[in-house]
Each structure stands twice: as C-alpha cells, then as structure tokens.
Amino acid sequence: QVQLVESGGGLVQAGGSLSLSCAATGGTFSNYAVAWYRQAPGKEREFVGTISWYDSSTYYADFVKGRFTISRDNAKNAVLLQMNNLKPEDTAVYSCAANLYRDILVNTQDGLDYWGRGTRVTVVS
C-alpha cells in the first residue's frame, strides 16, 4: 500500500519561495502520475499541477504558471513542488495525490488512487 507524505510547508513572506515534497513509501514513485492540490480556508480544493508518469511532462493551473514547478526526485522517491514569488492568496493546505500508471488530467480530483494529508503554507504580506 502506497503512502504519501507531504512536507516543506511553513510561513513565508510574500515574494518568497518554498519547496514542498510529496514522498512515497510502498511503491516506486516514478511509475506514478502525481498531482498537487490546495485548499485555502473557506474555499474548495483546487488543482495546482501534475506530472506525468509516462514522460514526466508537467501541466499547471493558470494561476501558478511561471511561479510553480513540479519535478521528480527519484533518488528520494518523491515529487517536488517548487513555489516562487509566493502571494498571500497562495495560502492553503497543499496536498498531493497519485495514480499508478495513469496520468491525472488537469482539474481532476476524483478517482485518484492515493492522497497525502497535506502540508500548510502561509504567505504573509
């Protein structure tokens, strides 16, 4: 059984950067498509971006394009979310989800194989 654990969240000033990690145990993460989501206080969870299991191509929500980057760290069996130029509206709990041998379509939240519990990011101005 695969377990996903997010880490790297914290408090950062606007304009700063954070790198989140989604680490997997119980499986070879390079065989999984992984997506990041976030849920701000009082709001619905929203799609942030995804990385393909097949060729590690990435796709992002419009509101993070050019600021966030998803990549793999296969040595650590993890997927990273590098967040630059953070804004107060990026404040949320960030979670990762994964599918084995199935890419995660943009804006998809249902039918995913595994979810992590999330890590909190707070951006202050």
N, C-alpha and C positions, 0 to 999 in steps of 0.2 A: 504494500500500500504506500503510495507516494504521499509525502507530507511536504507542504510548502511553508516556509517561514520567512517573513519579511523583516528587514532590519534597516537601520540607517536614518530613520526619521528623527525629527527634532525641531528645535526652534531656530529660525534663521531670519536675518533681516532681508527686507525687500532688496532685490538685486543680487542676492547671494546665491549659493549653489548647495545642493545636497545630492548625494548618490545613494540610492536605495538598492537593496539587494533582495532578491527572491531566491532563496536557497532550497534545493530539493533533497530529500532523503528518500531512499527506497526505489529509485529509478535513475536512469541515465537521462539527464535533463536535455541533452542535445537532441533527443528524439521527440521532444515535446514542443508544441507551439505554446507560447506564453503571452499573456496579455496583462496589462496593468489597468487598474480602475481606481477611481477615487470617489469618495463620498464626503462632501462638505456638510457641516452642521445644518440640519434642517432641509437638506436637498437630497434628490435622488442620486444613486450611484451612477457614475458616468464613465464611459470608455476613455482611456488615455492613449493607449497604443498597444501594438502587438508585434511579435517577432515570429516569423515562420519557422516551423520545424524542418521544412524541406531545404530552404536555402538561406535561412536567417534574414530574409528581406523584412523590412520594417514598415509599418504604417501607423500614422498618428492622427489623433483628433486635431482639428484645425486650430484649436486654442493653445496647443503646445508645440506646433510645428516651428522648428528653428530654435526652440529652447530646450526641449527634452530629447534624449537619445536613449534608445533601448539597445542593449548589446548582450552578448553571451560571455560568460567566464566559465568555460568548460572545465578548467582545472579545479574550480571551486563548485562545479555543478550548480551554477547559479545564473540568473539573468539580472542584469543591472538596469536601473533607470537613473540616468544622469539628468539632473534638473538644474538648469542655469537660468539666470535672470528671473529668479522667482518673484512672484507678485503676491500680495495679500490674498487675492482670490484663488491662489493655489492651495490655500489652507484646507486640509482634508485628511481623512484616513485613506491611505493608499494600500491597495490590495493587489495581489497577483493571482492569476488563475492559469491553468494549464490543461492542454489536451494532448494525449498520446497519439502521434502520427496523424493529427487533424489540425489544420490551420484554424485559427479563430478569426472569424470575419469581423470587419470593423463594426463597432457598436453592438456586437453580440454579447449577451450576458447569460443567456440560458443554455442549458445542456453542456456545461463545461465539466470536465472530469474532476478537477481538483481546485480548491481555493485555499489561500492562506488567510490568516486572521487580520492582517493589516498592520501598518505602522503609521503613526500620526506625524503629520508635517504641519508646522505652524509657521506662517510667514508674517512678520510684523513690519509695519512701516516706520 
